[in-house]
Amino acid sequence: MSVLPSVAQAQALEEVSVKRLADTAKIRVRFSAPVQVKRFFPERSGEILYISIRLTQLGDPDDVARRQRISSIDRLGGDLPLNDVTFEPNTAEGDRIILRFSRTMSYKLQRGRDGRSIVILVPIEKKASEPTGAVNESFPYVVNLDSKRTPISSVKLLPVDTDNFRVYVSQYKKDNSLWYRLRLGFFPNKNAALEAVERVRLVYPKAWVTRVSQAERVASRKLVVTTQAPAATPPGKDAELEQQMKTGRQALIRGDNKTAITIFNKLSRSGDSRYNRDALELLGLSYEREGDRKRASKIYQQYIRTYPRGDATTRVKQRLANLSRFGEREPLRAAKPARKPGDLEYYGTWSQRWYTGTTSTDGSSSVDQSALLSNLYVNARFSSDNVKYRANLNVDHTLDSISDTATKGDVRHAFVEAKAKSKRYEAKLGRQSGSARGILARFDGVIGGFNLYRDWHLYLASGAPVDTVAPDSERRFQGVSVDTRIPSNDLSLTVFNMDATIDGEPDRKAIGMEGRFSTSDISSFGLLDYDTYFNDLNILLLQSNWKGSKDLTYNLLVDYRKSPLMQLSNALLAPVNGVTYESIAALRAAQPGVDVYQVAKDRTATSRLVSGGITRALSKRVQLSGDISMSEVSGVPASEGQAAVPGTGLLTTVSGRIIASDWLAKNSVSVAGVSLVDASTYNALSMFVTERATFKRDWRIEANVSVYLVNNDIGTSQVRLTPALRTEYRRKKVTFEFELGQEVVDNSGTLVSSTDRTFVMLGYRYDF
């Protein structure tokens, strides 16, 4: 069941971006913290994709991740049939991402190279009628392919790019006889037409160049002839070549570059003009992704010589130019996207939600929750010829009729970003997320980077943290980091150094490293952060996923960290000798005899977590998964008026769940799970059932029932029953939301009580 979000609501989902890579759409969902995919369902194709994730928040301990949805995907993906992307935190199943398509789509998941994003690759079939270019009738030159006394109704397949040209038949009289001329137009000058002649003579050996009138160019619109199918392809062979093309594309998408090279090499030599061109381009791309830049360059040059014009040729030229720069390679993209340089693209959401809750305990009731939460989120992009710009604004406002703080606003993010398309430099200025390069939390400041040499990049950062730990302190930080990637592209590293101060003295001094490793079957992210001021390990994190045999996938998490993360400002987390301070300077002035350094260490615990999971697809519609985790948080000693806090002891959790689609209704997903918890002072059993369904595309309903049973060593027990219902109705750009939940808690044993809490949420969201 949902509860009123904290005023400090984390924007966990930072951005959704879509890029078109030839015949594949690349959806990138980026988060403000390291993210790990635990499992996703369905595994290969579906209309709704559910992704179970694990977010590892590094800073801002008071932040509570909030539900987010980005619906204006049409501004991003063009013809991609993606309706929306939703982030749902703290559900009975954990954190999850949901992608909803307008039809069943195939997809493949990858971890982003930055360790903080998920990439979904979606093959997009090009429509047969989709135009790829436009004929320019202002060009006066044509290639005369053939001349005959009999009408010409078709043309042989031409070994040139005909996307931007027109093949037509003109007529003229010679010696009182009517002749027909087959022509290819139009070209801006004679040399361009002569280049085409050299290639078409393989099919039309008597081709020649001439200049035609404006009247003929206009009349040619009604004289177009179609290209005939290749007679050389025998029955059955066409289907075989088409299947090979499909198999090659699938191999390229899943990262099996060697298989793709073998397939496209054969297709480019097949002699079938319908496949030669695409196969040659994809052959070069396969070599490039394999890391063989020399062969990729040769293939791209061969392509440009063979097909010197057209959108695809422009795209290949861009690929070749990127290779020659020896920097980080740009992804393959359409040469003439729908959004031209200078176009502004944006999406955003304005939402308001009213929360109310009533709690009844042993016969007495009270309203413990009544608040209106408003949020404005805008993300905008602008692209010039050389630079890509992005701006992001996320503002929260809370009107609470019960809390002492009746009204409070917070600018969560407000930044602008510029990146050179050449990847030579980039900069990001404003309030932004941390959790990378040694920056552990939100901050106001700037990060700038530039290319040093090939795959080496240098980044500089400076700013001030934004949190509630020391609001009256003067806090600053400076950091430097270096990124590099090994030639095979499987491994990338970031090394950083961070120096933070508070009221003029060290708050945190850290060195560390991030590592990212990715192949077609394995994806891993690691982080090491060591504080040289406190001489202690702050973070050691490893997240990994890999594929096994028989539809098995595995995930592993190793998380060692200080809790909260080690810094001098931790001394302010609790009163010192009964007094609360808002700055280190105030603490030192009021109590000069206190060892602030030691107080900070004393109030910092150590958290250890190891978790592993396995997932297996029983069928296309049913998936089974299991997890086991062991965690422990150390105690802290008594310190300057604060009593000692014991550790949690070892906590072991074993859980399993089953997920099925289209069980109760079409486009529905059913999930059932059970968890066993063994702790040092109690044992618990947790069970839940969730049903999600979409009706007529406008209605979405989710029903959930969870039961939690716990037995404590002191002789008490508790039963907690939580049913909840959530529904949404979308009308064009406005979505209305309603949620009703109840939590019934019965305590028995030496302490008997009964609590009944009812929760209601009403809200709306406007997407633009």
C-alpha positions in Angstrom: 0.0 0.0 0.0 1.2 3.5 -0.8 1.9 6.1 1.8 2.4 9.8 1.6 5.7 10.4 -0.1 8.4 12.3 1.7 8.8 16.0 0.8 12.3 15.0 -0.4 11.1 12.9 -3.3 14.0 11.5 -5.4 13.8 11.8 -9.1 15.1 8.3 -9.6 14.1 8.2 -13.3 16.1 10.9 -14.9 15.4 10.6 -18.6 14.0 8.5 -21.4 15.6 8.9 -24.8 15.0 7.2 -28.1 17.4 6.9 -31.0 16.8 5.2 -34.3 19.7 2.8 -35.3 19.0 1.8 -38.9 16.1 -0.6 -38.5 16.3 -0.7 -34.6 15.0 1.7 -32.0 17.3 2.2 -29.0 15.4 3.2 -25.9 17.6 4.4 -23.0 16.0 4.7 -19.5 18.5 6.5 -17.3 18.4 6.7 -13.5 20.1 8.9 -10.9 21.8 5.9 -9.3 23.4 2.6 -10.2 20.7 0.2 -11.5 20.6 -3.6 -11.9 18.1 -5.6 -13.9 16.9 -8.5 -11.7 14.5 -9.9 -14.3 12.1 -8.9 -17.0 8.9 -10.3 -18.4 8.0 -11.4 -21.1 11.5 -12.3 -22.1 11.4 -11.8 -25.9 8.3 -10.0 -27.0 5.1 -8.5 -25.7 2.8 -5.5 -25.6 3.8 -4.6 -22.0 7.3 -5.1 -20.7 7.9 -5.4 -17.0 11.4 -4.9 -15.7 12.2 -5.7 -12.1 15.2 -3.5 -11.0 17.4 -2.8 -8.0 18.4 0.8 -7.5 21.5 1.4 -5.3 21.1 4.9 -3.8 24.5 6.3 -2.8 23.5 9.5 -1.1 20.5 11.6 0.0 19.4 9.2 2.7 16.1 11.2 3.3 15.1 10.9 -0.4 12.2 8.6 -1.2 11.9 7.6 -4.8 8.6 8.5 -6.3 6.4 7.1 -9.1 7.1 8.7 -12.4 5.7 8.3 -15.9 6.8 9.7 -19.2 4.0 9.5 -21.8 4.9 11.9 -24.6 7.0 9.3 -26.4 5.8 10.4 -29.8 8.0 13.4 -29.3 11.0 11.1 -28.9 10.5 8.0 -30.9 8.6 9.1 -34.0 7.1 5.9 -35.5 8.2 3.8 -32.5 4.9 2.4 -31.1 5.8 3.1 -27.5 3.0 4.6 -25.4 4.8 5.3 -22.1 7.5 4.4 -19.6 6.6 4.2 -15.9 8.8 3.9 -12.9 7.1 2.3 -9.8 9.2 2.1 -6.6 8.6 0.2 -3.4 5.9 -2.1 -4.7 5.3 -5.6 -3.3 7.6 -6.8 -6.1 10.3 -4.2 -5.4 11.2 -1.4 -7.9 10.1 -1.8 -11.4 10.0 -0.2 -14.8 7.0 -0.7 -17.2 7.1 -0.1 -20.9 3.8 -0.1 -22.8 3.7 -0.5 -26.6 0.7 0.0 -28.8 1.3 -3.5 -30.3 3.3 -6.6 -29.6 7.0 -5.9 -30.1 10.2 -7.9 -29.9 13.0 -6.5 -27.8 16.4 -7.1 -26.2 17.6 -5.7 -22.9 21.1 -4.4 -22.2 22.7 -2.6 -19.4 23.9 0.9 -20.2 27.6 1.4 -20.3 27.4 4.0 -17.5 25.9 1.5 -15.1 23.0 3.8 -14.5 20.8 3.1 -17.4 18.9 0.3 -19.1 18.9 0.0 -22.9 16.0 -1.7 -24.7 16.6 -2.5 -28.4 13.4 -2.8 -30.4 13.6 -3.9 -34.1 11.4 -1.6 -36.3 10.3 -3.0 -39.6 10.5 -0.4 -42.4 7.2 0.1 -44.1 7.2 -0.9 -47.8 5.8 2.5 -48.7 8.1 4.5 -46.5 9.8 7.2 -48.6 13.6 7.5 -48.2 14.3 10.5 -50.4 12.9 13.0 -52.8 13.6 13.6 -56.5 15.0 17.0 -57.2 13.4 18.2 -60.5 15.6 21.3 -60.6 18.6 19.2 -61.6 18.9 19.2 -65.4 20.9 16.0 -66.2 19.7 12.5 -66.8 21.2 9.1 -67.7 19.7 7.6 -70.8 19.6 3.9 -70.0 18.1 2.4 -73.2 16.3 3.4 -76.4 13.7 1.1 -78.1 11.0 1.3 -80.8 8.7 -0.7 -78.6 7.2 0.6 -75.3 9.3 0.1 -72.2 7.2 -1.0 -69.2 9.8 -2.1 -66.7 13.5 -1.6 -65.8 16.2 -3.9 -64.6 17.5 -3.7 -61.1 20.1 -0.9 -61.1 23.4 -1.1 -59.2 22.9 2.4 -57.9 21.0 4.2 -55.2 17.6 5.0 -56.8 16.1 6.5 -53.6 16.6 10.1 -54.8 16.1 9.5 -58.5 13.2 8.8 -60.9 13.2 6.2 -63.6 10.8 7.1 -66.4 10.2 6.7 -70.2 10.2 9.6 -72.6 9.2 9.6 -76.3 10.6 11.1 -79.4 10.3 10.8 -83.2 13.1 9.7 -85.5 12.7 9.2 -89.2 8.9 9.2 -88.7 9.2 6.4 -86.2 8.3 6.7 -82.5 11.1 5.8 -80.1 11.0 5.3 -76.4 13.9 6.3 -74.1 14.4 4.9 -70.6 15.9 7.5 -68.4 17.3 7.9 -64.8 17.2 11.5 -63.3 18.0 13.9 -62.1 21.6 15.0 -61.5 22.9 18.4 -60.7 25.8 18.4 -63.1 27.3 16.3 -65.9 30.1 14.8 -63.8 27.5 13.4 -61.2 25.6 11.8 -64.1 28.8 10.3 -65.6 29.6 8.7 -62.2 26.2 6.9 -62.3 26.9 5.8 -65.9 30.0 3.9 -64.9 27.8 1.7 -62.6 24.6 1.4 -64.7 26.6 0.2 -67.7 26.9 -3.2 -65.9 23.2 -3.5 -66.7 22.7 -1.0 -69.5 26.0 -1.0 -71.5 24.9 1.8 -73.9 24.0 4.3 -71.2 24.9 7.9 -71.9 24.3 11.4 -70.4 22.2 14.2 -71.7 20.5 17.4 -70.5 16.7 17.6 -70.5 14.2 20.5 -70.4 12.2 21.6 -67.4 9.0 20.5 -69.3 10.3 16.9 -69.6 11.3 16.8 -65.9 7.8 17.9 -64.8 6.1 15.5 -67.3 8.2 12.6 -66.0 6.0 12.4 -62.9 3.4 10.6 -65.0 5.9 8.5 -66.9 7.5 6.5 -64.0 8.3 2.8 -64.6 8.9 0.2 -61.9 11.8 -2.0 -61.3 11.3 -5.6 -62.2 12.0 -8.4 -59.8 15.3 -10.3 -60.4 14.6 -13.2 -62.7 17.7 -14.9 -61.5 16.3 -15.7 -58.0 14.7 -19.1 -58.2 11.5 -20.0 -56.2 12.4 -20.5 -52.5 15.7 -18.6 -52.8 14.1 -15.3 -52.0 12.7 -16.6 -48.7 16.1 -18.0 -47.9 17.8 -14.7 -48.5 15.2 -12.8 -46.5 15.6 -15.2 -43.6 19.4 -14.8 -43.7 19.0 -11.0 -43.6 16.7 -11.3 -40.6 19.1 -13.7 -38.8 22.0 -11.4 -39.5 20.2 -8.4 -38.0 19.2 -10.4 -34.9 22.8 -11.5 -34.4 23.9 -7.8 -34.7 21.3 -6.7 -32.1 22.3 -9.4 -29.5 26.0 -8.6 -29.9 27.0 -11.7 -31.8 29.2 -9.7 -34.3 31.1 -12.7 -35.7 28.0 -14.4 -36.8 26.7 -11.2 -38.3 29.9 -10.7 -40.2 29.7 -14.2 -41.7 26.0 -13.7 -42.8 26.3 -10.2 -44.2 29.5 -11.1 -46.0 27.7 -13.8 -47.9 24.6 -11.6 -48.6 26.7 -8.7 -49.9 28.1 -11.2 -52.5 24.8 -12.9 -53.3 24.2 -11.0 -56.5 20.7 -10.1 -55.5 20.5 -6.3 -55.6 17.6 -6.2 -53.1 20.0 -7.4 -50.4 23.5 -6.4 -51.5 23.3 -2.8 -50.4 21.8 -3.3 -46.9 24.1 -6.3 -46.3 27.2 -4.2 -47.2 26.3 -1.5 -44.8 25.5 -3.9 -42.0 28.8 -5.8 -42.8 30.7 -2.6 -42.1 28.7 -2.0 -38.9 29.4 -5.6 -37.7 33.2 -5.1 -38.2 32.9 -1.7 -36.3 31.1 -3.2 -33.3 33.6 -6.1 -33.3 36.4 -3.5 -32.9 38.0 -4.1 -36.3 38.0 -0.5 -37.4 40.4 -1.1 -40.4 38.0 -3.5 -42.1 35.0 -1.5 -41.2 36.6 1.6 -42.8 37.3 -0.4 -46.0 33.7 -1.7 -46.2 32.3 1.8 -45.7 34.6 3.2 -48.4 33.5 0.4 -50.8 29.8 1.2 -50.0 30.3 4.9 -50.7 31.9 4.1 -54.1 29.1 1.8 -55.0 26.3 3.8 -53.7 27.4 7.5 -53.7 24.0 9.0 -53.0 21.0 8.6 -50.7 20.1 8.8 -47.0 21.9 5.5 -46.2 25.1 6.8 -47.9 25.1 9.9 -45.7 24.7 7.6 -42.7 27.7 5.5 -43.8 29.8 8.6 -44.4 29.1 9.7 -40.9 30.2 6.3 -39.6 33.4 6.6 -41.6 34.0 10.1 -40.3 33.6 8.9 -36.7 36.1 6.1 -37.3 38.6 8.5 -38.6 38.3 10.7 -35.5 39.4 7.8 -33.2 37.0 9.1 -30.6 34.1 7.4 -29.0 31.9 6.2 -31.9 28.5 7.6 -32.6 25.7 5.1 -32.9 24.3 4.4 -36.3 21.4 6.8 -36.9 19.2 7.9 -39.7 20.9 10.3 -42.0 17.9 12.7 -42.2 16.0 12.4 -39.0 12.5 13.7 -38.6 13.9 16.4 -36.3 16.4 18.6 -38.1 19.2 20.5 -36.3 17.6 23.5 -34.7 14.3 21.7 -33.8 13.3 21.8 -30.2 11.9 18.6 -28.8 10.5 18.4 -25.3 8.2 16.4 -23.0 6.9 16.9 -19.5 4.3 16.3 -16.9 2.3 18.4 -14.5 0.6 16.3 -11.8 -1.2 16.8 -8.5 -2.1 14.2 -6.0 -4.2 14.5 -2.8 -3.4 12.0 -0.1 -5.5 11.3 3.0 -5.2 8.6 5.6 -7.2 7.7 8.8 -5.8 5.4 11.5 -8.0 3.6 14.1 -6.3 2.0 17.1 -8.3 0.1 19.6 -11.4 2.0 18.9 -10.0 5.5 18.6 -9.4 7.1 15.2 -7.6 10.1 13.8 -6.6 11.6 10.5 -2.9 11.3 10.2 -2.4 12.3 6.6 -3.9 15.1 4.5 -1.7 16.7 1.9 -1.6 17.9 -1.7 1.5 17.2 -3.7 2.2 19.0 -6.9 5.0 18.3 -9.4 6.3 19.8 -12.6 8.8 17.9 -14.7 10.1 19.2 -18.1 12.9 17.8 -20.2 13.9 19.6 -23.4 16.4 19.0 -26.1 17.8 21.2 -28.8 20.4 20.3 -31.4 22.6 22.5 -33.6 24.9 21.3 -36.3 27.7 20.5 -33.8 26.2 20.5 -30.3 23.4 18.8 -28.5 21.7 20.7 -25.7 19.4 19.5 -22.9 17.6 21.2 -20.1 15.8 19.6 -17.2 13.5 21.0 -14.6 11.8 19.1 -11.7 10.0 21.0 -9.0 7.9 19.6 -6.1 5.4 21.5 -3.9 3.7 20.1 -0.8 0.7 21.6 0.9 0.2 19.7 4.2 -2.7 20.5 6.4 -1.5 18.4 9.4 2.3 18.8 9.5 3.9 21.8 11.2 5.5 22.6 7.9 2.2 23.5 6.1 3.8 24.5 2.7 7.1 23.5 1.3 8.6 23.6 -2.2 11.8 22.0 -3.5 13.6 22.4 -6.8 14.8 18.8 -7.3 16.6 19.4 -10.6 17.3 22.4 -12.7 20.2 22.1 -15.1 21.4 22.7 -18.7 23.7 20.4 -20.6 25.7 20.7 -23.8 27.5 17.9 -25.6 29.6 18.1 -28.7 28.5 15.7 -31.4 32.1 14.9 -32.0 32.3 13.8 -28.3 35.2 16.2 -27.8 33.7 18.1 -24.9 30.6 18.3 -22.7 29.3 20.3 -19.8 26.4 20.2 -17.3 25.5 23.2 -15.1 22.9 23.5 -12.4 21.2 21.4 -9.7 21.7 17.8 -10.7 22.1 14.2 -9.4 25.3 12.8 -8.1 26.1 9.1 -7.5 29.0 9.1 -10.0 32.7 10.2 -10.2 32.9 10.3 -6.4 29.9 12.7 -6.1 27.5 10.9 -3.7 24.4 13.1 -3.7 22.5 15.9 -5.4 24.5 19.1 -5.8 24.5 22.6 -7.3 27.5 23.0 -9.6 29.1 22.0 -12.8 30.7 19.0 -14.5 32.8 19.5 -17.6 34.7 17.0 -19.7 36.7 16.8 -22.8 38.5 14.2 -25.0 42.2 13.8 -24.2 43.1 11.2 -26.8 41.1 8.5 -28.5 39.1 6.7 -25.8 40.5 8.8 -22.9 38.3 11.6 -21.4 39.0 14.0 -18.5 36.2 15.4 -16.3 36.3 18.2 -13.7 33.6 18.9 -11.2 32.9 21.6 -8.7 29.8 22.4 -6.6 28.0 22.2 -3.2 25.9 19.3 -1.9 22.2 19.8 -1.5 20.8 17.9 1.5 19.4 18.6 5.0 22.3 17.3 7.1 24.1 20.6 7.6 21.9 23.4 6.2 23.8 26.2 7.8 27.3 24.9 6.9 29.4 26.2 4.0 30.0 23.1 1.9 32.1 22.8 -1.3 33.7 20.0 -3.3 36.1 19.6 -6.3 36.7 16.5 -8.2 38.6 15.1 -11.1 38.1 11.9 -13.0 39.3 10.1 -16.1 37.3 7.7 -18.3 38.8 5.1 -20.6 37.7 2.1 -22.6 39.8 -0.8 -23.8 39.7 -1.3 -27.6 37.4 -4.3 -27.5 34.7 -2.1 -25.9 33.9 -4.8 -23.3 35.4 -2.9 -20.4 35.4 0.7 -19.4 36.9 2.3 -16.3 36.5 5.6 -14.4 39.1 6.7 -11.9 38.3 9.6 -9.6 39.6 11.8 -6.8 37.2 13.9 -4.6 37.9 16.6 -2.1 35.0 18.0 -0.1 35.0 20.6 2.7 32.6 21.8 5.3 33.0 25.1 7.1 36.6 25.3 5.8 37.7 21.8 7.0 37.8 18.4 5.3 34.4 16.7 5.0 35.4 13.9 2.7 38.5 13.0 0.8 38.1 10.1 -1.5 39.8 8.1 -4.3 38.0 5.4 -6.2 37.2 3.6 -9.4 34.1 2.5 -11.3 34.3 -0.4 -13.7 31.8 -1.5 -16.3 32.0 -4.8 -18.2 29.5 -5.9 -20.9 29.3 -8.7 -23.4 26.3 -10.3 -25.1 25.9 -12.7 -22.1 27.4 -10.8 -19.1 26.9 -7.3 -17.7 28.6 -6.1 -14.6 29.2 -2.8 -12.7 31.6 -2.2 -9.9 32.4 0.8 -7.6 35.2 1.3 -5.1 35.2 4.4 -2.9 38.0 4.8 -0.3 38.1 7.8 2.1 41.7 8.9 2.7 40.6 11.4 5.4 39.0 8.7 7.6 41.3 6.0 6.3 38.3 3.7 5.7 36.5 1.9 2.9 33.3 3.8 2.1 31.7 1.7 -0.6 32.5 -1.6 -2.3 29.7 -2.4 -4.8 29.4 -5.2 -7.4 26.3 -5.7 -9.6 26.3 -8.5 -12.2 23.9 -10.3 -14.5 24.6 -13.2 -16.8 22.8 -15.6 -19.0 23.0 -19.4 -18.6 21.6 -22.3 -20.6 18.0 -23.4 -20.9 16.5 -19.9 -20.5 18.2 -19.3 -17.2 19.5 -15.9 -16.1 21.3 -15.0 -12.9 21.9 -11.8 -10.9 24.3 -11.0 -8.1 24.7 -8.1 -5.7 27.6 -7.5 -3.3 27.1 -4.2 -1.4 29.5 -3.1 1.4 29.2 0.5 2.6 29.2 2.9 5.4 25.7 3.8 6.5 25.3 6.7 6.1 28.3 7.3 3.9 31.4 8.4 5.8 31.9 12.2 6.1 32.5 14.7 8.8 29.0 16.1 8.6 27.7 12.8 10.1 28.5 14.3 13.5 25.4 16.5 13.0 23.0 13.5 12.4 22.0 13.5 16.1 22.2 15.9 19.0 25.6 16.3 20.6 25.3 16.3 24.4 21.6 17.1 24.0 22.0 20.0 21.6 21.2 19.9 17.9 23.5 21.8 15.5 23.0 22.9 11.9 26.7 23.4 11.1 30.1 22.1 12.1 31.3 25.6 12.8 28.5 26.1 15.4 29.3 22.7 17.0 33.0 23.6 17.4 32.2 27.0 18.7 29.7 25.8 21.3 31.6 22.6 22.4 35.3 23.1 21.6 36.2 20.0 23.7 34.3 17.6 21.5 36.3 15.5 19.0 34.1 16.1 16.0 36.1 13.7 13.8 35.5 10.8 16.3 31.8 11.7 16.7 31.4 11.4 13.0 33.0 8.0 13.0 31.0 6.8 16.0 27.7 7.7 14.3 28.5 5.9 11.1 27.5 2.2 10.9 28.6 -0.4 8.4 26.1 -2.2 6.1 26.8 -5.5 4.4 24.5 -7.1 1.8 24.9 -10.1 -0.5 22.1 -11.1 -2.8 21.7 -13.6 -5.6 18.8 -14.6 -7.9 17.9 -16.9 -10.7 15.1 -16.7 -13.2 13.7 -19.3 -15.6 11.2 -18.9 -18.4 8.8 -21.9 -18.2 7.0 -20.8 -21.3 6.4 -17.6 -23.2 3.7 -16.7 -20.7 5.1 -18.0 -17.4 8.3 -17.1 -15.6 9.6 -18.5 -12.3 12.3 -16.8 -10.1 14.0 -17.1 -6.8 16.3 -14.9 -4.6 18.3 -15.3 -1.5 19.9 -12.4 0.4 21.9 -12.0 3.6 22.4 -8.6 5.2 23.7 -7.0 8.4 24.1 -3.5 9.8 26.6 -3.0 12.5 25.8 -1.2 15.8 27.3 2.2 16.8 28.8 3.0 20.2 27.6 5.5 22.7 28.9 8.9 21.8 28.6 12.4 23.3 25.2 12.0 24.8 23.8 9.4 22.4 23.2 5.9 23.6 24.7 2.9 21.8 22.7 1.3 19.1 23.0 -2.5 18.7 23.5 -4.1 15.3 20.7 -5.9 13.4 22.5 -9.2 13.4 22.4 -11.4 10.3 19.1 -11.2 8.3 18.5 -13.9 5.7 15.6 -13.7 3.2 14.6 -16.5 0.8 11.9 -15.6 -1.7 10.3 -17.0 -4.8 7.7 -15.7 -7.2 5.8 -16.7 -10.3 4.6 -14.4 -13.0 2.1 -15.1 -15.8 0.6 -13.1 -18.6 -2.9 -13.2 -20.1 -4.1 -15.5 -17.3 -7.3 -13.7 -16.2 -7.6 -11.5 -19.2 -5.8 -10.3 -22.3 -3.0 -7.8 -21.6 -3.1 -8.8 -17.9 -0.1 -9.9 -15.7 -0.5 -12.0 -12.6 2.3 -12.2 -9.9 2.4 -14.3 -6.8 5.3 -14.4 -4.3 6.4 -15.7 -1.0 9.4 -14.8 1.3 10.8 -16.3 4.4 12.8 -14.1 6.7 15.2 -15.4 9.4 16.6 -12.7 11.7 18.4 -12.7 15.0 15.3 -11.6 17.0 12.4 -12.7 14.8 11.1 -14.9 12.0 8.7 -13.8 9.4 6.6 -15.0 6.4 5.4 -12.7 3.7 3.0 -13.4 0.8 1.5 -11.3 -1.9 -0.6 -11.6 -5.0 -0.8 -8.8 -7.7 -3.0 -8.6 -10.7 -2.5 -5.9 -13.4 -4.7 -5.4 -16.4 -5.4 -3.0 -19.2 -8.9 -2.5 -20.6 -9.6 -0.8 -23.9 -6.2 0.8 -23.6 -7.6 3.7 -21.6 -8.2 1.9 -18.3 -5.5 0.4 -16.1 -6.3 -1.5 -13.0 -4.0 -3.0 -10.4 -5.1 -5.0 -7.4 -2.8 -6.2 -4.7 -3.1 -8.3 -1.5 -0.2 -8.9 0.9 0.1 -10.7 4.2 2.9 -10.4 6.6 3.3 -12.7 9.6 6.1 -12.2 12.2 7.0 -14.0 15.5 9.4 -12.2 17.8 11.7 -13.8 20.3 10.2 -11.8 23.2 6.9 -13.7 22.8 4.9 -11.3 20.6 3.5 -11.8 17.1 2.0 -9.7 14.4 -0.3 -10.3 11.5 -0.5 -7.5 8.9 -3.1 -7.7 6.0 -2.8 -5.1 3.2 -5.2 -5.0 0.3 -5.0 -2.2 -2.2 -6.6 -1.1 -5.5 -5.2 1.3 -8.0 -6.9 2.5 -11.2 -6.0 4.9 -13.9 -8.1 6.3 -16.8 -6.4 8.2 -19.6 -8.2 10.6 -21.8 -5.8 12.0 -24.5 -3.1 13.8 -22.6 -4.8 13.7 -19.1 -4.7 10.7 -16.8 -6.9 10.5 -13.7 -5.6 8.3 -10.8 -7.3 6.7 -7.9 -5.9 4.5 -5.2 -7.6 2.9 -2.2 -5.8 0.8 0.4 -6.2 -0.6 3.8 -3.7 -1.9 6.4 -5.0 -4.1 9.3 -2.4 -4.9 12.0 -3.1 -7.3 14.9 -0.5 -7.7 17.6 -0.8 -10.6 20.1 1.2 -12.1 22.9 2.5 -9.9 25.7 1.4 -6.8 23.8 -2.1 -6.9 22.3 -3.4 -4.2 20.0 -5.3 -3.7 16.8 -4.8 -1.0 14.2 -6.8 -0.3 11.1 -5.5 2.3 8.6 -7.3 3.4 5.4 -5.6 5.3 2.7 -7.0 7.2 -0.3 -5.2 9.0 -3.2 -6.9 11.1 -5.9 -4.9 12.7 -8.6 -4.4 13.7 -12.2 -1.5 14.1 -14.5 -1.2 16.2 -17.7 1.4 15.0 -20.2 2.8 17.4 -22.8 
